[in-house]
């Protein structure tokens, strides 16, 4: 879905024009259109990952280390959430 938005925005379309053509493929809202805020949120996250790839990689590594040590607040020891 993000790929479609990025491609069509590069061709000059607005998010408002793209949104009706998008369909959520899985989950509770399967088959429905995503909200504009969801699309903008995904675009912002993508932009952040493109701007700060080292910081994102470090955050993922830190989280994995905490998860394997079982020291994430609110997580029971030995439980893994996928």
C-alpha positions in Angstrom: 0.0 0.0 0.0 2.8 2.4 0.9 4.5 1.7 -2.4 1.4 2.6 -4.3 1.1 5.9 -2.4 4.7 6.8 -3.0 4.5 5.9 -6.7 1.3 7.9 -7.3 2.5 10.9 -5.3 5.6 11.0 -7.5 3.2 11.2 -10.5 1.6 14.3 -9.0 -1.5 12.9 -7.3 -2.6 14.0 -3.9 -3.2 11.7 -1.0 -6.9 12.6 -1.1 -7.1 11.4 -4.7 -5.2 8.2 -4.0 -7.1 7.2 -0.8 -10.3 5.8 -2.4 -8.3 3.4 -4.5 -6.4 1.9 -1.6 -7.8 -1.3 0.1 -6.6 -2.7 3.4 -5.5 -6.3 2.6 -5.6 -7.9 6.1 -6.9 -7.4 9.6 -10.1 -6.2 11.1 -10.7 -3.5 8.4 -9.9 -5.9 5.5 -11.4 -4.7 2.3 -12.0 -1.1 3.5 -10.1 2.1 2.6 -7.5 3.4 5.0 -8.1 6.8 6.6 -6.2 9.8 5.4 -4.5 10.0 8.8 -3.3 6.4 8.5 -1.8 7.2 5.1 -0.1 10.3 6.3 1.2 8.4 9.4 2.7 5.8 7.1 4.3 8.4 4.9 5.8 10.2 8.0 7.2 6.9 9.3 8.7 6.1 5.9 10.2 9.6 5.7 11.7 9.2 9.2 13.3 5.8 8.2 14.7 7.3 5.0 16.1 10.3 6.9 17.6 8.5 9.9 18.4 4.9 8.8 21.2 4.4 11.4 18.9 5.6 14.2 16.1 3.2 13.1 18.6 0.3 12.9 20.0 1.1 16.3 16.5 1.3 17.9 15.6 -2.1 16.4 18.8 -3.6 17.7 18.3 -2.1 21.2 14.7 -3.4 21.3 15.8 -6.9 20.3 18.4 -6.9 23.0 15.9 -5.8 25.6 13.4 -8.3 24.4 15.9 -11.2 24.6 16.9 -10.1 28.1 13.2 -9.9 29.1 13.6 -6.4 30.5 10.9 -4.6 28.5 8.5 -2.9 31.0 5.1 -4.6 31.0 6.4 -7.7 29.3 6.3 -11.0 31.3 9.6 -12.9 31.4 9.9 -15.4 28.6 6.9 -14.1 26.7 7.4 -13.0 23.1 4.9 -10.9 21.2 4.9 -11.3 17.5 
